[in-house]
């Protein structure tokens, strides 16, 4: 913005203003660097958008303030608002008209559209009045404060993750705003007043600025504290290594068995479920078998009878079993069973899966993988430990989304296979909006940026078999806060059987009592 104003000769170059603005920009850059869901293409679009917006606002300032034009704010709005409307309508015809129908408009409601248009009009009026009274630079700096307030709101209302690095960047940006408003001399004067005469001598305006900044910082800190207390710990130190023998679960404990099918053999599904239900660990549990069918052909009543399911539901064929698992979690969020067994309809090594459940499933089980094994990868490349030619660049992004921090320099845990037992406590340990976010990406169309990412060689990336779904399949241990790489050494393969002196957590993560 400042460069645009100088280039168009709306303002004269000023070293003092440059230093203040650079201070704010550095804070914003640090906060942007700490973004856990960073996307390069989105960043490039944002940079160009900022540049174009800067030129537009400076030109508006020139219309309102220069001696050549000296235009009234409402008159200027009268001239450029129709042009903006025409440009937006042209873009609508190209990108959105094919996917937006009259039914969508009616669902939102004309009153909502009218109120939204009224708010947008008031916003445009306030923008041109602010530029006319101050400058386009002041408007842009107000936008930085607006962004900080939006981060606070999203943190408190929706629990969106914010990293420590972002906090540091926002703190610098907020300090820069105060520095721009008061200046170094004024700040030094206020500190002198504080030392010499006490707090009571400060001006009302500056006192309010100080209180506002302190309140904003406190809200941000409390927001993160609230979020961190709500997050489930990855490992409970009291239960790690406990050799205690747990009593059989009470009849009130529930186990849901969730299976996603397409065109698999229903008799095989029936037989495998019956064998699992016959295990002694499950004898006293209240069990329910739920089948999600992604095939449009079969009759649901017949499918329930053939598989022995207690409930059958048809869902779109998007994302394979990963999509079905996310759908179940979101639909049953408030009614999740104590434990849920997510099972592939055609288990390749079924005997070892049964043995894993028989050896390790306990009332304290948090996350127990039934896949072929545990592996690990580094965040910079994330090479597949089972298929050396494959890499999974989306797995570190999933880690960042779940934990609210940049993927660490140490290795992260992967699992191979789409079967696992997880507790409701572990599922809810990850915020619900993260599951919604992952499901939204999984179901996105080919225009979404995720489909432009590097994919596995000779792997299809289609709605029914998205490459992102395969990355999620490797990341269930991460999603359910069981990211302890010790499992790679203690339980590398599915055929590992429990020895008499093994700890309860040798192949799983346990819940805290």
N, C-alpha and C positions, 0 to 999 in steps of 0.2 A: 504494500500500500504506500509506504513512504517513498519507495523508488518510483512508483507510478506518479505520485504527486510531484516529485522533483522533475521527472522526465517530461511531464506535460506542463511544467512551469506554473503549477497551481500554488506551490509553496516553495520557499527558498531553502536551499540546503542548510541544515543546522546540525552541528556536531553534537550538541547537548541532547537534542531530540533523538538523534541516531543512537546514542549510547543507551538511552532509556528503552527505545524500541528493541534494540539488540538484546538487552537484558530479558525482556519479555519473550522474545522469539526463542532464546536459548532454553527457557523453561518449557515452552510448548514443544520444542524439538525433543527434549529429554522425556517429556510425558508421552510423546508419540513413539519414541524408541521403545518405551516400556509397554506398548500395546501388545496384548497377548494373542490377539487374532489378526495380526498384521497381514495385509495382502498387498503385494507389490503393484498390481494393476490398479487396485483401488487407490493406492497412494499416488500413483501417477495422475489419475483422473482428478484427484483432490488438488494436486499442485496446479494443474492447468485451470481448474475451477477457481482457485484462489487468485490466480493471475488475472483471469478475465473479470472476476468480481472486483478486483482492485482497480482495474482500468474503468469499469463501469461507474464505480462510486466516485472516483476522481472526476470523471466527466460530469456526473451529477453535481458535484461540488462546484465545478466551473460554471455550470448553468446557473447555480443559485447564488454564487458569491462574487464572480468576476464582474468587473466594471463593464465588460463588453455585453453581457447578457442580463445579469441581476434579475433572474426570473423568480416569480413567486413559487413557493414549494408546491401548491396545489396545481398551478398552471403547468409546472414541469411534469407532474404526475399525469396530467391530461395528455401530454405529448408522448411520453415513453411507455405508459401502461398498455395502450393498444398494441404497440410493437411487441412487447413482452408476451402479451396474450396470443398474438399470431404465431410467434416462435414456439410457444408451448403447445399450441394446437397442432402445428406441423409435426413436432416430435411425437405427440400423442398418436397421430395418424400412422406414423412409421412404426412405433415400438409397442403401443398399448391397445390400439383400436381392435386388433384381432382377438385379444383375450379379455376384453371388457365389454359386457353386454348391458342391456337395459335392466335386466334382473339384478345385476350387481348394483346399479344405481338405486333401484328401488329398495334393495336390502339395506343400504346405508341410510337412505331417507333424504328427501329434498330439504328438509329443515336442517339436517346436519351439513349438507353442502352449502346452504345459504349462510349458516353461522360461520362455517369455515371461510367462505368468501369474505364475509364481513370482517372477520379477524385479520385476514390477509390484507384487506384494504386498509384497515387501521394501522397495521404494521408498516405498510408502504408509506402512509402519510407521516407516521412518526419518524421513519427513516429519513425522509427528505427534510422534515423540519429539524431533526437533529443535525444533519449535515449542514443545513443552512445556518444554524446557530453556532455550530462548532466547526468540525471538519470531518472528512471521510476517515482520517486516521483515528479520531476519537471513537467513531462508530465501530471501526475494526477492533479497537482495544476493548470496547464494551462487549464485543463478541467473544473475546477471550474469557471475560468474567462470566458471560452466559454459558460458555462451554464448561467451566468449572462447576457452576451451579447445576448444570445438567448431569455431570458426573456424580455429584453428591445425591441428586434426586434418584438417579438410576441405581445407585448403590443402596440407598435406604429403602426404596420402594420395591425394586425388582431383584436386589441382591447381586447385581452385576459385579464381576471380579475387577479389582483395581490393584495393581502391583505397587510395591514400595517405591520403585523407580518412578512410577507415574505420580505418586504422592509428592515425591521430591521435585519433579518437574512442575507440577501445579503450584507447589509452594513458591518456587522461583518466579513463576509467571505472576502469581498474586503479589509477591513482593515488588516485582517490576511495575505492576499497575499502581501500587502506592507510591513508588518512586517517581513514576510519570506524573501522578497527580500532585504530589507535594514538592518534589525536588530535593536534592541533597541538602541544600541550605535549610529548608523548612524542617526536614527530618532531624537534622542536627540541632536546630533550635528547640524542637519538641523534646528531644532527649535532654537538653540542657535544662529545660523547664522541669522535667521529671526529676532530675538530680537535685536541682536547687530549690524549687518551690513546691514540688509534690504534684500529684495527679490532678488536684482540683483546679490548677491554673490553666489547664489545657483548654483550648477552644472547644466549643460544643461540636463543631464540624469534625475536627481531627479526633476528638474523643469517640465520636460515632464511627469514624473510619477504623479506629483501632479495635473497638468492640466488635464491629462487623467482621473484620479480618480474623479476630480470635474466635468468634463464633463459627465462622465458616470452617476454619481449621479443625475446631473441636467436632463439628458435625462429620467431617471426613474421617477423622480418627475413630469416632464412635461407630460410624458405618462399617469400617473395616473390622473393628473389634466384634461388632454384632455378627458379621459374616463369618469370622474365624471361629466364633463360639458355636455357630450353627453347623460348621463343617465337621464331618465325622473323622476322628483320628485314624491314621493309616495303620497303626499297630498299638495295641494296649499292652503296656509293659507288665501289668500284673498277670495277664493271661498268657503271655508268651512263654512257651516252654512248660506250661502246666500239664502234669501227667495225671491230673485228676480224672476219675471215672465218673462221668455224668450220669445221672439217673435217666431213665427213658422219659421222653417228653410226654407231657400231659395230653389228654384227649382234646384239649382246647387248642393245642398247637396245630397250625394248618400248613399244608404243603400243596402248592399248586404245581402241576406239571404242564408246561406250555410247549406245544409242538406246532411248528409251521410246516404246512404241506403244500405241494403243488400237484404232482401226479405220481407220488410215491405209492408203494404197495401198502394198502391199508391193513392187510393181515400182518405184515411185518411190524407195523406200528402197534397194532393191538398186542401182539405177542411180547414185544419189548416192554411195553408199559406194564403188562401183567407181571413180568419177571421183576421189574423194578419195585412194583407195589408189594411183591412177596418178600422183599428184604426185611430182616428183623428190625432194622433201624426205623422203618416206616410203619411198623405194625400198629403203633398206638397213635399215629397221626391222622388227622382229618384231611383226607386228600381229595383233590379235584383235578380232573384232566381237562385241559382246554386246548382245542385244536383251532388254529387259524388257517383257513384255506385260501390260497391265492389262485386257485383254479376256478374258472367260472362254470365249468361243466357239471361237477357232481352235485347231487341233491344233498343238502346239509343233513337231513334226517338220516338218510342212508349212510352218510359219512360218519355220523355220530355212532350209529349202530355198529358199523364195521370196525371202527377204531376203538370202541369202548369209551369214547369221550363223554364227559358230563356236560360239556358246552362246546358248540361249534359256531364259528363266526367267519364270514367271508370278508376278506380285505383285498385292496388292490395289489396287484403283482408288482410291487415296487420295493427294491432293496432286499429281496429274498428273506431269509430268516431274521436278518438284522432289523429290517423294517417291522416285522411282526413282533420282535422283542420290544422295540421302542414303543410300538402301538399299545402293547399290553401294559407296559409300565405307566404310560401316560393315562390310559383309560382306567386302570385300577389303582391309581396313585393313593387314593384315600381308603382303599379296601385291599391292599396287598396282603397276601398270606405271610405268615412268619418267615417262611422260606419258599422260594420259587425255583423249580428245576426247569431250566430252559434246555430242551432236548432236540437234537437234529432228528428228522424223521427216519433217516437211514444211517444209523451209527455203524461206522466201519469196524470198530473194535469193541463190540458191545460187551464182551466178557470182561474186558479190562475196565470199562465204564462202570459196570456193576461192582467190580472189586473195589474201585476207587470210592464209590458211595458207601459200600459196606465197611471199608477200612477207616474212612475219615469223616463221614457225615455225623455231626453232633448238634445238639441244641445251640451250641455257641458258634457254629459255623457262620462265618461272615461271607467269604467268597471262596468257593472250591471249584477249580477248573476241571472239566471232564474232557478237555482237548488232548491232543497228542503229546503235549509237553509245554514246558516253560522255556522262554528264551529272553534275550535282551538285545538292545541296540542303542547306539549313541544318538544324541539329539541332532547332530550335524548332518548325518547321512542316513541313519536308521536302516542299515542293511538287514534283509531278512535272514535270520539265523538258520532257517530251514531250506530256503532257496536262495543261493548265493547271488544269483543274477538279479534278484528283485530288491527294490528299496521302497520304503514307505514314508515319504516326506510328510504325509498328513498325520502320522501318529504323533510326532512332537506337537503339532497344532492342537490335536485332541487333548494331549496332556496339559497344555497351557489353558485350554478352555475349562478343563475340569478343576485344576488346582489354582487357577487365578494367578499364575506366575510363569515367567519364561522357563522353558524346558531346561533343566540343569545340565551341567557339564558331565555329570555321572550318567551311567547307562540307565535306561528305563525298561520296565518289565513288559514282555509280550506273551501272549498265549496263542496256541495254534489249535483251532477247532472251535466249533460254535456251540458247545455244550458246557453248562456250568450250573452250580447251585449257589444262590445268593440270598442273603437275608433282606428283609424289608428295611432293616436299619441301614444296611449298606446302600441299598437303592436310594433311600431318602437322604443319605449322606451327601449326595450330589444334588445340587439345586434342580428343581423341576424344569426351570427355563433352559438349562443346559441340554436336557433330553429333547426339549422342543426345538432348540437350535440345531442339534445334530439331526433330528428327524427332518427338519426343514431343508437342510443341505442334502440329505440322502434322497429326498423326493424332488429335488430341483430339476428343472429342465436343462437342455443342452446349452442354454445361454448363460448359465451360472458359471462363475469363475472356477468352481471346483472341477468342472469338466475340462478345463484348460490346463490343469496341473499335469505333471509327469505321471504317466500310468505304467503299470507293469507290462513287460513285453508279452505280446500275444494274448493279452487279456482284453475282453470286451468291456466297454463302458456304456451300458445301456440302462434304461430305467429299471428293468427287472434284475440286472446284474451290475450295479454301479461299482466303479472302482473304489469309491469312498466307502461303500459297504464292506468291502474286503479289509480296508484299513480299520474300520470299526470292529470287525471281527477279531483283529489282532489286539484290540485296545480295551476289551472288557475288564481286564484286571485293573487297568488305569482308571476307567470310568467308575468302578466300584471301590476306589481308594484302597486297592490291594496292589501297591506298586513296589513291593519288597523284592529286590533282585536276589535275595538269599534263596528264593524258591528255585532259581535256575540250578543251583548246586544241590539243594536238598531233595528236589523233586523234578528232575529234568525230563522224565518220560512218563507216559500214562501207565506203563506196566510196573512202575515202582509200587511194591506192596509194603504195607506197614509192618514194622518189626515190633516185638514186644516192648522194647525200651525206647521207641520213638516218641517224640513229643507230639502233642495234638496238632501243632501248627506246622508240621514238617512239609505238608503239601497244600497248605491253605492259610488264609488270614482269618483270625478269630475275632468275634465281637467282644467288646468289653461287657462284663457282667453288670 
